Structures are given as C-alpha cells and as structure tokens.
Amino acid sequence: MQYTIISEPAKNLWYPMWREKDQEAWKHFTSQGEVVSCSTKPQAQEYIDKWSKTFPVLVISRPYLNSIGLSASQVNALTDEDMARIAETIAKTYPDFEKRVRINVKAYLLK
C-alpha cells in the first residue's frame, strides 16, 4: 500500500490518498460515503499514519525461535530460505484468518 497527500489550494484542503503498489490511480479515503479532507497537511498526515499503522499478529524471527526453546545452534542452522518456508507453512495453517479477523472486529464493535 502506498500513501500520499494531494492539496487543493483553492479550497484550502488536503486529501490523504492511497493506492495498491501495482495501481497507477490514487484513491480517496472515504468515510460514510464522503471523501475525507483535512484543513492542514499535518492533519492529513495524521490520518494516513492512523490508517497505515500495523498491528502484527504473528512474527517469526530467530530471537522468537530462541525464546520458545530452540537452541542458538539450531536457530543458526536455519537459512533465510528455511525461515521463509517455515513462515509460509505456518500461514497455511490459518486459511480462515480473514474470516476470524472480521468476526473479532465485529464483536469489538458491538461492545
């Protein structure tokens, strides 16, 4: 995902925008069907920062493997390719991940 800010000087507005990396066209953020605009560039940047912030669910790293009981020599024996294959294998064990995310988000929104 890529982000930018487009200004409209005549209206003194700033528009936070986004696009997928393989797309050419920028898209407006919308809220309840309305295009999101900000009165200052820093406000537009704050909006982008809020939307682009990630919340990692699962990260596989060498320190993590060591923290769960693998010895340093075992961890050191793994190549980057091994680590990538391990991550791919783990990801395949969660085929309904997006469904679970939607269910949990909806539960929080009902509170």
C-alpha positions in Angstrom: 0.0 0.0 0.0 1.2 3.5 -0.8 0.0 6.8 0.6 0.2 10.4 -0.5 -1.4 13.8 0.2 -2.9 15.9 -2.5 -3.6 19.6 -1.9 -6.4 21.7 -3.3 -5.2 25.2 -2.7 -8.5 26.9 -4.0 -10.4 25.2 -1.2 -7.5 25.2 1.3 -7.9 21.4 1.7 -5.6 18.4 1.9 -6.7 15.0 0.8 -5.0 11.9 2.2 -5.0 9.2 -0.6 -3.9 5.6 -1.1 -3.3 3.0 -3.8 -2.1 -0.5 -4.1 1.5 -0.8 -5.2 0.6 -2.2 -8.6 -2.0 0.5 -9.4 -1.5 3.9 -11.1 -4.5 5.7 -9.8 -4.7 7.2 -6.3 -7.9 6.7 -4.4 -9.6 9.0 -1.8 -10.2 7.7 1.7 -13.9 7.9 2.3 -16.0 8.0 5.5 -19.7 7.3 5.3 -19.6 7.9 1.5 -17.9 11.3 1.8 -14.3 12.0 0.6 -12.0 12.6 3.6 -10.4 16.1 3.5 -8.3 17.9 6.1 -7.7 21.6 6.7 -4.0 21.2 7.1 -1.3 19.0 5.7 -0.2 17.7 9.2 -3.9 16.6 9.8 -3.8 14.7 6.5 -0.6 13.0 7.5 -2.1 12.1 10.9 -5.0 10.5 9.0 -2.6 8.5 6.8 -0.5 7.5 9.9 -3.6 6.2 11.7 -4.7 4.1 8.6 -1.2 2.7 7.8 -0.3 1.7 11.4 0.1 -2.1 11.6 -0.7 -4.4 14.5 1.3 -7.6 14.0 -0.5 -10.8 14.8 2.4 -13.2 14.4 6.0 -12.7 13.6 8.6 -15.5 13.2 12.1 -14.4 13.8 15.3 -16.0 15.1 15.0 -14.4 18.5 11.5 -15.7 18.8 12.5 -19.2 17.9 15.2 -19.0 20.6 12.7 -17.6 23.1 10.4 -20.7 22.6 13.2 -23.1 23.4 15.3 -23.7 20.3 19.0 -23.5 20.9 21.1 -20.9 19.3 22.9 -23.6 17.3 19.5 -24.9 16.0 18.4 -21.3 15.1 21.7 -20.5 13.5 21.4 -23.6 11.3 18.3 -22.1 9.6 18.8 -20.2 6.4 16.7 -17.2 5.4 15.0 -19.6 2.9 14.3 -22.0 5.7 12.7 -19.2 7.7 10.6 -18.1 4.7 9.4 -21.7 4.2 8.5 -22.1 7.9 6.6 -18.8 7.8 4.7 -20.0 4.6 3.9 -23.3 6.2 2.5 -21.6 9.4 0.5 -19.2 7.3 -1.2 -22.1 5.5 -2.4 -23.4 8.9 -4.7 -20.4 9.2 -6.7 -20.5 5.9 -9.7 -18.7 7.5 -7.6 -15.9 9.1 -9.5 -13.1 7.4 -12.8 -14.6 8.5 -11.6 -14.8 12.1 -10.4 -11.1 11.9 -13.9 -10.0 10.7 -15.6 -11.9 13.4 -13.4 -10.5 16.1 -13.6 -6.9 14.8 -17.4 -7.1 14.7 -17.5 -8.4 18.2 -15.5 -5.4 19.4 -17.7 -3.0 17.6 -20.8 -4.4 19.3 -19.4 -3.5 22.7 
